[in-house]
Amino acid sequence: MAAYTEEEIQHSLRDVPEWSRKDGSIERTYTFNEYLDGIQFVNKLGAIAEEKDHHPYIGVDYGKVTVSLTSHDVKGLSARDFDLAQRYDEAYTNLED
Ligand SMILES: C[C@H](O)[C@H](O)[C@H]1CNC2=NC(N)=NC(=O)C2=N1
């Protein structure tokens, strides 16, 4: 899978408006009322990463989980990053279920 062009990146970012471009990555911080709620969410992110065979950088702070996505194999952003970003946003939206 090839790295996305600038045009493809700009187009794909519209589908994940909460995510920001950070150099060769995209990033989003999810917020939580409790530290352990964030940790539980990290476990979900990990399970989805294994399912998709695409793995994020994850940073955990009090009430915050920051996710950064890039495609190491193509040294840039690819469809896999944007697919995973959408899955993660869905998982966050559905947390109450
Ligand atoms: C063999 C396996 O598909 C690769 O090593 C995968 C695993 N997860 C990965 N995750 C990310 N973010 N980038 C990769 O290039 C990558 N490669």
The ligand as a Gaussian input file, in Angstrom:
#p B3LYP/6-31G(d) Opt

LIG

0 1
 C        3.817000      -7.537000       9.192000
 C        2.904000      -6.468000       9.711000
 O        1.791000      -6.332000       8.891000
 C        3.605000      -5.119000       9.781000
 O        4.783000      -5.226000      10.545000
 C        2.716000      -4.032000      10.318000
 C        2.269000      -4.164000      11.752000
 N        1.719000      -2.928000      12.272000
 C        2.080000      -1.735000      11.747000
 N        1.641000      -0.610000      12.275000
 C        1.992000       0.575000      11.797000
 N        1.532000       1.685000      12.358000
 N        2.797000       0.665000      10.721000
 C        3.299000      -0.412000      10.103000
 O        4.029000      -0.286000       9.112000
 C        2.922000      -1.680000      10.605000
 N        3.322000      -2.786000      10.027000

